[in-house]
């Protein structure tokens, strides 16, 4: 006897419980019949068995229907359709078509399955009901079995607790999890497909060897319990990850190197800077840490590449939780000039435009560098900026300045998304035509075709710009002028005009500044001799979402009276050059008269 498997020719036959046989199966003439049998007819809970439907004496199978009452077992694979062809001594007898189901019993009892129905050669054929006996596995007792996977884990790892009731009659089983909150951070039902099985997922929170209490299963007024289990939890695993933030790095370019240590909230000692001074100049180190989920410590190192070549980063030594770890070494390749994987698309560009085309010496000029992206059909994912290099700004003092700007901009009538990269204020130091140079950045573009996993590195360069710097006029320059370009307005007040020796008088001078607020110099005050005067406390404030070129500076002086007498704090004078009117101006405060009497004089 040999079998011809038809599954490869008709894969759709086993895709559902109602099956259609499209091909004709030739058989020898005999009376059509159908029968069903179980192999073996008696099984135990947890054992697998086959249900075979055999059709004989037909030329064509048109449909096949399986009964619904199989709730005592689970299907373990797709059904297999085959033709049994007789051979040897059986030659001349009819072929048979067989449909075989593989199942696994999960409930004990004597079960009767409704007839299977077959339509063949236009006739409806039906099997007899099928009886299957399922015995309890190894025992007549009902029991709850539990297991933990995996049974040996680390703090912070997840594990699964699964419970199964064996040998119980069908019914509504309620699974009650044990109290694990002393050893887990969270536990949640994971569910299951079987009515006699349930599971929970949990995350270990404590180190040690723990006894997991029994799981209870309730069905009406009956309750069953499992045996306790053992869970071994080791110390939290420390995971270290390093990442280079650029695909293309070149001499003079600024790039980032990130170090993340998961599983700790602090480091025992600070890691050694991962690159030597001759390879790259360290510009900044940003530190971060948090305690959630076992903690994480991160360092982001910003470098400027100094020489071309291939270099090795690490291994970096990490000391944490009294242990020592080392990172895997990684390679750093620095090119002489920027090199990208491809030419940048036309709707991706780097803009760096100063706010004006001419300025006076000391007049602040703001310049922003931003990556602009148009409507990129088929991509739609913003670029990730890697290495950056900026002009040298020779002939300028370069100052950082707060500010935000618009998310969208319009260039030559086209709308772009704007991703700000750098915003600086330049203060010209000398007159003349000055070339601001060009900036260069690496932009990594995610490809939508592969869901953004792969990235293409392109190089963007801004247009260079020339700024005309004008000298400050000599005519009309006040003697109190201290190089401030932009308007000033000053007010002042004191907290008292009469004090005893030893008392402190507070003088505050508030200056409204247009121009470089942070660069404004403290006022020159001619204090009288009867006081000891502290250096001023300086408080700087900007308006919300301001440009950084407008704000207030408040100077607070503490004057301690030392000698009785009447003293005058003279008016404070500050001068400025207004580039809008191209003229000088002066702001003045009011003078104050302070009377100082001997200590205790006010009480007498």
Phi and psi in degrees as a GROMACS rama.xvg file:
@    title "Ramachandran Plot"
@    xaxis  label "Phi"
@    yaxis  label "Psi"
@TYPE xy
-128.989  154.434  UNK-2
-114.516  138.193  UNK-3
-110.703  110.755  UNK-4
-77.8865  123.411  UNK-5
-102.335  6.42292  UNK-6
-63.4389  -40.3106  UNK-7
-66.9904  -29.4721  UNK-8
-82.5316  -25.7012  UNK-9
-135.033  68.7451  UNK-10
-61.9867  -27.4336  UNK-11
-70.6123  -14.0151  UNK-12
-64.9054  -29.1295  UNK-13
-105.477  13.4763  UNK-14
-86.11  -13.6271  UNK-15
-150.107  170.618  UNK-16
-79.9299  -21.336  UNK-17
-97.478  117.776  UNK-18
-118.217  140.833  UNK-19
-118.549  127.535  UNK-20
-97.3902  108.8  UNK-21
-78.979  -32.7848  UNK-22
-87.5141  149.29  UNK-23
-81.5821  134.937  UNK-24
-108.747  112.169  UNK-25
-78.4845  130.415  UNK-26
-135.049  165.301  UNK-27
-79.1658  153.226  UNK-28
-67.1242  128.684  UNK-29
-165.062  173.406  UNK-30
-69.9092  125.724  UNK-31
-60.1767  140.824  UNK-32
-151.698  160.037  UNK-33
-144.789  138.612  UNK-34
-142.013  160.258  UNK-35
-133.57  142.548  UNK-36
-149.329  156.815  UNK-37
-103.859  140.699  UNK-38
-130.614  104.464  UNK-39
-80.5478  165.666  UNK-40
-75.9127  -19.5418  UNK-41
-124.445  129.508  UNK-42
-136.59  171.759  UNK-43
-111.539  160.141  UNK-44
-56.6568  130.72  UNK-45
94.4779  -12.6183  UNK-46
-89.3252  155.24  UNK-47
-98.5117  151.509  UNK-48
-149.801  166.885  UNK-49
-113.912  145.201  UNK-50
-114.561  120.65  UNK-51
-116.556  126.804  UNK-52
-107.087  122.323  UNK-53
-116.742  124.62  UNK-54
-113.407  128.875  UNK-55
-128.969  153.738  UNK-56
74.9485  25.4158  UNK-57
-125.363  156.509  UNK-58
-97.2351  -28.4515  UNK-59
-145.747  128.359  UNK-60
-94.3109  126.16  UNK-61
-105.18  -34.7948  UNK-62
-157.209  159.211  UNK-63
-142.996  123.795  UNK-64
-121.744  134.27  UNK-65
-102.17  138.714  UNK-66
-67.6754  160.79  UNK-67
-87.299  -18.9827  UNK-68
-83.692  74.3467  UNK-69
-125.553  37.4941  UNK-70
-77.1002  -5.05276  UNK-71
-92.2521  -3.31495  UNK-72
-144.985  160.988  UNK-73
-113.76  139.479  UNK-74
-72.7773  130.24  UNK-75
-105.637  -8.91355  UNK-76
-161.391  171.8  UNK-77
-71.4947  148.746  UNK-78
-66.704  152.798  UNK-79
-117.252  126.675  UNK-80
-101.084  130.334  UNK-81
-146.8  162.841  UNK-82
-116.42  127.581  UNK-83
-99.2945  116.606  UNK-84
-107.375  123.798  UNK-85
-71.1593  154.487  UNK-86
-151.472  173.339  UNK-87
63.9164  -132.275  UNK-88
-64.3655  -21.3849  UNK-89
-86.8904  3.08873  UNK-90
-58.2841  139.422  UNK-91
99.3937  -16.5742  UNK-92
-81.5042  169.184  UNK-93
-77.7617  153.228  UNK-94
-71.4613  161.886  UNK-95
-132.856  142.745  UNK-96
-101.94  127.544  UNK-97
-119.614  138.362  UNK-98
-120.503  119.243  UNK-99
-114.971  130.76  UNK-100
-114.093  136.718  UNK-101
-104.264  127.233  UNK-102
-132.903  166.872  UNK-103
-133.213  124.92  UNK-104
-74.606  135.9  UNK-105
-129.542  7.90652  UNK-106
-145.388  136.075  UNK-107
-83.8805  148.684  UNK-108
143.714  176.168  UNK-109
-100.231  118.663  UNK-110
-120.138  142.667  UNK-111
-115.918  125.724  UNK-112
-99.317  133.769  UNK-113
-59.9859  160.923  UNK-114
-62.5664  148.443  UNK-115
-84.9286  144.557  UNK-116
-119.534  131.984  UNK-117
-127.069  136.948  UNK-118
-109.644  118.078  UNK-119
-140.923  135.519  UNK-120
52.0583  33.9797  UNK-121
79.281  3.02542  UNK-122
-112.092  149.627  UNK-123
-98.6988  122.521  UNK-124
-115.384  147.064  UNK-125
-138.045  138.631  UNK-126
-81.6737  166.498  UNK-127
-73.1201  159.436  UNK-128
-58.1623  150.984  UNK-129
-109.129  125.711  UNK-130
-102.271  131.33  UNK-131
-131.918  129.075  UNK-132
-101.904  123.52  UNK-133
-115.513  115.28  UNK-134
-91.6425  156.504  UNK-135
-68.9368  141.84  UNK-136
-72.2654  111.413  UNK-137
69.2867  -9.63962  UNK-138
-162.415  154.978  UNK-139
-87.7499  -3.30553  UNK-140
-84.9438  145.74  UNK-141
-81.0659  134.207  UNK-142
-141.518  156.614  UNK-143
-108.875  120.092  UNK-144
-105.772  137.525  UNK-145
-128.185  155.47  UNK-146
-149.876  152.394  UNK-147
-118.785  129.513  UNK-148
-132.346  123.759  UNK-149
-76.197  163.027  UNK-150
-91.5714  -12.0095  UNK-151
-125.044  116.509  UNK-152
-137.353  -174.838  UNK-153
-119.1  159.154  UNK-154
-55.2978  132.173  UNK-155
93.3768  -15.1685  UNK-156
-79.4321  156.84  UNK-157
-97.6234  148.329  UNK-158
-138.421  166.349  UNK-159
-123.541  130.693  UNK-160
-104.783  120.45  UNK-161
-119.787  135.62  UNK-162
-124.126  141.203  UNK-163
-138.283  132.063  UNK-164
-97.4937  128.447  UNK-165
-117.102  134.475  UNK-166
84.9791  1.55847  UNK-167
-85.959  145.308  UNK-168
-65.0428  162.645  UNK-169
-62.6079  147.408  UNK-170
172.117  -171.276  UNK-171
-97.0645  109.363  UNK-172
-102.177  128.621  UNK-173
-105.131  119.74  UNK-174
-95.3484  126.994  UNK-175
-114.412  119.12  UNK-176
-74.7242  151.782  UNK-177
-72.3911  165.055  UNK-178
-79.1777  109.533  UNK-179
-115.401  10.1148  UNK-180
-70.363  -12.3566  UNK-181
-76.1068  -18.8504  UNK-182
-123.844  -4.98521  UNK-183
-122.873  154.306  UNK-184
-84.0055  -34.9198  UNK-185
-157.438  151.793  UNK-186
-141.606  138.381  UNK-187
-147.485  147.91  UNK-188
-63.508  134.268  UNK-189
-99.8663  -18.6388  UNK-190
76.0417  178.952  UNK-191
-163.903  164.939  UNK-192
-85.9373  -20.9904  UNK-193
-93.7469  144.921  UNK-194
-72.5909  -19.1315  UNK-195
-102.236  15.0352  UNK-196
-142.931  144.348  UNK-197
-149.475  153.061  UNK-198
-144.126  159.583  UNK-199
-131.573  145.921  UNK-200
-108.02  142.415  UNK-201
-145.754  162.155  UNK-202
-121.749  124.652  UNK-203
-68.6312  137.902  UNK-204
-116.497  -21.7587  UNK-205
-124.869  149.868  UNK-206
-89.1191  138.949  UNK-207
146.875  -174.699  UNK-208
-109.164  122.295  UNK-209
-123.338  146.309  UNK-210
-93.3506  121.086  UNK-211
-86.7439  117.652  UNK-212
-61.5961  166.355  UNK-213
-64.3361  151.719  UNK-214
-91.6048  136.534  UNK-215
-102.849  141.747  UNK-216
-123.978  124.674  UNK-217
-116.644  132.162  UNK-218
-136.231  98.5438  UNK-219
68.331  -122.194  UNK-220
-96.7678  9.6717  UNK-221
-106.034  140.423  UNK-222
-134.449  133.632  UNK-223
-122.888  151.753  UNK-224
-129.345  148.499  UNK-225
-87.0467  172.604  UNK-226
-82.0866  148.012  UNK-227
-64.9976  156.587  UNK-228
-121.869  167.873  UNK-229
-115.19  133.263  UNK-230
-121.121  126.67  UNK-231
-105.928  122.237  UNK-232
-118.023  117.373  UNK-233
-87.8465  177.19  UNK-234
-63.1032  155.51  UNK-235
-60.7199  136.031  UNK-236
-78.4683  137.587  UNK-237
-96.0304  124.985  UNK-238
-115.084  132.98  UNK-239
-120.239  132.868  UNK-240
-132.161  134.671  UNK-241
-118.175  150.072  UNK-242
-150.679  132.95  UNK-243
-95.2129  125.96  UNK-244
-81.2142  7.17605  UNK-245
-138.049  150.486  UNK-246
-96.3308  -29.5833  UNK-247
-122.248  122.229  UNK-248
-126.438  137.628  UNK-249
-135.899  161.952  UNK-250
-59.9967  128.34  UNK-251
90.7145  -10.1717  UNK-252
-83.6225  146.304  UNK-253
-96.7737  131.648  UNK-254
-140.867  164.032  UNK-255
-113.822  146.468  UNK-256
-128.955  123.65  UNK-257
-109.665  142.805  UNK-258
-128.381  123.419  UNK-259
-123.84  129.619  UNK-260
-118.756  109.166  UNK-261
-98.963  141.016  UNK-262
105.009  0.650213  UNK-263
-137.669  154.576  UNK-264
-107.724  -14.3475  UNK-265
-144.532  160.183  UNK-266
-106.195  144.799  UNK-267
-70.5819  -29.1838  UNK-268
-152.693  155.915  UNK-269
-74.3344  132.466  UNK-270
-63.9034  153.183  UNK-271
-72.1495  139.715  UNK-272
-53.3994  128.584  UNK-273
-71.0518  -10.8935  UNK-274
-129.302  146.716  UNK-275
-80.04  161.305  UNK-276
-64.5683  -28.4624  UNK-277
-78.7574  -19.9752  UNK-278
-86.7583  -46.0277  UNK-279
-151.194  144.85  UNK-280
-89.0106  126.535  UNK-281
-76.9641  120.287  UNK-282
-95.8344  -38.0158  UNK-283
-164.143  153.342  UNK-284
-130.687  121.222  UNK-285
-104.94  128.543  UNK-286
-110.936  143.815  UNK-287
-150.123  153.633  UNK-288
-160.634  154.419  UNK-289
-153.668  163.137  UNK-290
-102.188  -7.80482  UNK-291
-68.3494  147.212  UNK-292
52.8172  43.0667  UNK-293
89.0525  -9.97728  UNK-294
94.5791  158.315  UNK-295
-153.583  136.602  UNK-296
-120.283  134.383  UNK-297
-133.789  146.768  UNK-298
-131.724  133.297  UNK-299
-120.727  114.087  UNK-300
-95.8022  128.963  UNK-301
-106.109  127.22  UNK-302
-124.662  161.379  UNK-303
-119.508  121.207  UNK-304
-67.3608  136.184  UNK-305
-110.467  -25.1402  UNK-306
-146.584  152.481  UNK-307
-83.3675  154.111  UNK-308
143.463  -176.736  UNK-309
-108.619  126.013  UNK-310
-129.975  162.424  UNK-311
-110.357  131.742  UNK-312
-101.408  118.221  UNK-313
88.1258  -170.761  UNK-314
-65.8133  143.696  UNK-315
-97.6629  130.699  UNK-316
-85.7657  127.964  UNK-317
-118.637  123.846  UNK-318
-110.58  118.133  UNK-319
-155.653  144.813  UNK-320
54.3854  33.7124  UNK-321
72.7958  8.10947  UNK-322
-118.227  165.521  UNK-323
-123.211  132.471  UNK-324
-127.62  161.714  UNK-325
-133.438  139.884  UNK-326
-78.8423  160.832  UNK-327
-74.8947  137.875  UNK-328
-66.5188  150.63  UNK-329
-133.62  160.296  UNK-330
-98.0192  145.297  UNK-331
-125.006  122.583  UNK-332
-112.918  122.397  UNK-333
-113.618  123.325  UNK-334
-93.9854  163.765  UNK-335
-69.4987  -39.8224  UNK-336
-131.752  163.309  UNK-337
-61.9314  137.983  UNK-338
-136.197  127.226  UNK-339
-113.511  170.45  UNK-340
-75.1389  -27.8415  UNK-341
-156.838  169.038  UNK-342
-72.8425  143.446  UNK-343
-67.6892  146.331  UNK-344
-66.0932  158.332  UNK-345
-66.8786  -21.8849  UNK-346
-98.0178  17.2155  UNK-347
-124.939  121.379  UNK-348
-148.674  164.716  UNK-349
-111.649  122.085  UNK-350
-109.054  135.633  UNK-351
-145.992  91.9157  UNK-352
-120.879  124.42  UNK-353
-69.3438  157.202  UNK-354
-72.2916  -7.87332  UNK-355
-155.331  164.827  UNK-356
-101.187  -15.4311  UNK-357
-143.895  155.617  UNK-358
-156.547  161.883  UNK-359
-88.0741  159.846  UNK-360
-55.2892  133.614  UNK-361
75.0783  -1.48203  UNK-362
-80.7309  126.976  UNK-363
-69.477  137.239  UNK-364
-124.61  119.835  UNK-365
-91.2486  134.472  UNK-366
-132.4  132.947  UNK-367
-115.781  137.904  UNK-368
-113.223  122.883  UNK-369
-139.791  142.607  UNK-370
-83.5473  127.278  UNK-371
-110.805  132.629  UNK-372
-127.552  125.991  UNK-373
-82.8029  -165.229  UNK-374
-77.6525  97.4109  UNK-375
-90.4058  100.307  UNK-376
-63.1377  130.754  UNK-377
85.9027  -3.36134  UNK-378
-118.25  -74.2506  UNK-379
69.7014  11.1645  UNK-380
-117.518  133.667  UNK-381
-70.2401  153.517  UNK-382
-75.2104  154.147  UNK-383
-107.26  123.315  UNK-384
-88.6456  131.876  UNK-385
-105.651  -111.294  UNK-386
-68.2727  145.494  UNK-387
-136.964  142.819  UNK-388
-137.481  143.639  UNK-389
-120.415  159.436  UNK-390
-59.3393  158.217  UNK-391
-74.2221  -20.221  UNK-392
53.8266  43.5695  UNK-393
-65.65  134.825  UNK-394
92.0128  5.46728  UNK-395
-129.056  150.492  UNK-396
-90.8243  126.717  UNK-397
-102.226  123.342  UNK-398
-126.894  139.961  UNK-399
-73.7136  152.223  UNK-400
-149.379  135.895  UNK-401
-71.132  162.202  UNK-402
157.229  163.581  UNK-403
-125.438  -67.597  UNK-404
88.4934  173.747  UNK-405
-79.3695  149.663  UNK-406
-76.559  -32.0703  UNK-407
-116.698  142.217  UNK-408
-134.377  160.703  UNK-409
-117.273  124.105  UNK-410
-124.705  121.576  UNK-411
52.3339  40.9839  UNK-412
79.5981  3.75301  UNK-413
-114.933  138.81  UNK-414
-87.6779  136.2  UNK-415
-130.275  147.638  UNK-416
-77.4761  137.676  UNK-417
-115.584  126.228  UNK-418
-119.834  97.6808  UNK-419
-65.4412  132.387  UNK-420
-109.484  -38.78  UNK-421
-156.995  142.145  UNK-422
-135.752  116.508  UNK-423
-129.927  157.983  UNK-424
-111.825  128.566  UNK-425
-105.711  129.519  UNK-426
-110.318  109.356  UNK-427
-61.3079  135.589  UNK-428
-100.02  -17.7966  UNK-429
-151.807  158.27  UNK-430
-79.6451  156.463  UNK-431
133.078  175.419  UNK-432
-80.7023  124.258  UNK-433
-123.464  127.389  UNK-434
-87.1371  120.605  UNK-435
-77.6078  -13.7004  UNK-436
76.2071  -174.903  UNK-437
-121.271  151.987  UNK-438
-102.433  155.331  UNK-439
-135.906  134.629  UNK-440
-135.637  153.258  UNK-441
-93.8662  128.094  UNK-442
-115.646  125.052  UNK-443
-99.6952  121.252  UNK-444
-102.526  126.336  UNK-445
-81.5696  141.328  UNK-446
-99.0433  125.019  UNK-447
-69.1912  -28.1583  UNK-448
-59.1255  -29.9015  UNK-449
-116.52  31.5222  UNK-450
60.3324  30.7526  UNK-451
77.8475  11.6982  UNK-452
-72.5209  -44.0315  UNK-453
-93.1947  148.759  UNK-454
-129.739  141.921  UNK-455
-104.315  131.204  UNK-456
-94.4312  124.036  UNK-457
-125.915  156.078  UNK-458
-109.293  126.791  UNK-459
-113.672  136.991  UNK-460
-129.496  133.358  UNK-461
-81.1058  163.698  UNK-462
-76.8375  137.975  UNK-463
-72.8102  153.104  UNK-464
-133.58  150.59  UNK-465
-111.261  134.051  UNK-466
-117.038  129.818  UNK-467
-91.2432  120.243  UNK-468
-104.956  122.57  UNK-469
-97.6694  146.051  UNK-470
-75.4955  153.216  UNK-471
-74.393  136.819  UNK-472
-66.8155  144.351  UNK-473
-79.3712  -34.2792  UNK-474
-67.4608  129.662  UNK-475
79.1963  10.6939  UNK-476
-75.5648  120.229  UNK-477
-69.3558  155.494  UNK-478
-68.9775  -23.4931  UNK-479
-88.0726  6.19211  UNK-480
-72.5996  127.919  UNK-481
-125.48  41.3073  UNK-482
74.1635  13.0301  UNK-483
-82.6339  126.654  UNK-484
-108.39  118.821  UNK-485
126.928  159.779  UNK-486
-76.584  151.841  UNK-487
-131.002  146.896  UNK-488
-143.853  121.115  UNK-489
-117.657  142.215  UNK-490
-134.931  156.535  UNK-491
-147.223  160.759  UNK-492
-158.894  160.273  UNK-493
-121.844  155.902  UNK-494
-86.0292  -10.4037  UNK-495
-161.666  156.141  UNK-496
-115.276  -0.0449711  UNK-497
-136.932  132.303  UNK-498
-149.024  158.329  UNK-499
-94.3697  159.893  UNK-500
-57.3287  131.445  UNK-501
98.2722  -19.0584  UNK-502
-73.6253  160.592  UNK-503
-113.503  126.245  UNK-504
-100.877  132.843  UNK-505
-103.933  125.313  UNK-506
-112.668  128.556  UNK-507
-120.825  135.381  UNK-508
-121.941  118.046  UNK-509
-107.989  126.484  UNK-510
-118.746  119.253  UNK-511
-82.877  123.888  UNK-512
-118.343  130.4  UNK-513
-111.676  123.539  UNK-514
125.223  -151.317  UNK-515
-77.572  100.3  UNK-516
-65.6791  -48.5796  UNK-517
-64.4783  -25.3586  UNK-518
-88.0919  -2.48826  UNK-519
-66.8459  133.53  UNK-520
-84.4193  147.078  UNK-521
-59.7698  144.169  UNK-522
-64.4686  152.528  UNK-523
-91.7251  116.498  UNK-524
-118.522  131.132  UNK-525
-92.8283  84.501  UNK-526
-73.8549  144.368  UNK-527
-70.8669  165.152  UNK-528
-74.6395  -14.4746  UNK-529
-81.4836  15.489  UNK-530
-138.648  150.608  UNK-531
-98.4628  125.992  UNK-532
-115.475  130.279  UNK-533
-82.604  162.128  UNK-534
-64.7301  148.317  UNK-535
-71.1369  144.535  UNK-536
-85.9784  131.958  UNK-537
-114.335  127.062  UNK-538
-122.878  123.157  UNK-539
-111.588  133.935  UNK-540
-133.547  139.699  UNK-541
-115.321  149.782  UNK-542
-66.373  153.197  UNK-543
-55.8882  132.647  UNK-544
51.5874  38.5721  UNK-545
-80.8316  177.497  UNK-546
-85.0596  -10.2447  UNK-547
87.1406  -4.95138  UNK-548
-110.055  22.7793  UNK-549
-153.536  133.987  UNK-550
175.893  -167.622  UNK-551
-128.693  145.843  UNK-552
-123.525  126.355  UNK-553
-110.388  125.17  UNK-554
-108.069  122.066  UNK-555
-112.93  122.047  UNK-556
-110.932  139.097  UNK-557
-108.777  116.717  UNK-558
-108.329  113.632  UNK-559
-95.7348  120.417  UNK-560
-70.5281  131.955  UNK-561
-118.24  -25.3946  UNK-562
-138.736  133.19  UNK-563
-61.5007  149.828  UNK-564
150.735  179.022  UNK-565
-111.484  126.354  UNK-566
-128.32  151.348  UNK-567
-118.338  124.821  UNK-568
-90.4542  111.235  UNK-569
-70.0165  166.063  UNK-570
-60.5057  143.568  UNK-571
-99.0338  131.608  UNK-572
-119.141  131.608  UNK-573
-133.699  134.111  UNK-574
-114.77  160.813  UNK-575
-153.346  165.654  UNK-576
-113.133  125.981  UNK-577
-95.9109  109.67  UNK-578
-69.1953  -19.9391  UNK-579
-72.2067  -43.3936  UNK-580
-94.0976  -6.92786  UNK-581
54.752  44.7083  UNK-582
-147.354  164.238  UNK-583
-90.0578  153.312  UNK-584
-142.384  164.364  UNK-585
-138.284  139.008  UNK-586
-118.969  142.735  UNK-587
-133.467  145.702  UNK-588
-97.114  175.734  UNK-589
-86.7451  150.538  UNK-590
-77.8983  159.944  UNK-591
-129.624  140.023  UNK-592
-106.682  125.07  UNK-593
-117.536  127.31  UNK-594
-102.22  125.725  UNK-595
-114.075  125.528  UNK-596
-112.848  162.539  UNK-597
-58.7663  155.914  UNK-598
-61.6019  132.885  UNK-599
82.3893  -0.813288  UNK-600
-66.4938  -34.1916  UNK-601
-68.3375  -25.8269  UNK-602
-80.7516  -19.6135  UNK-603
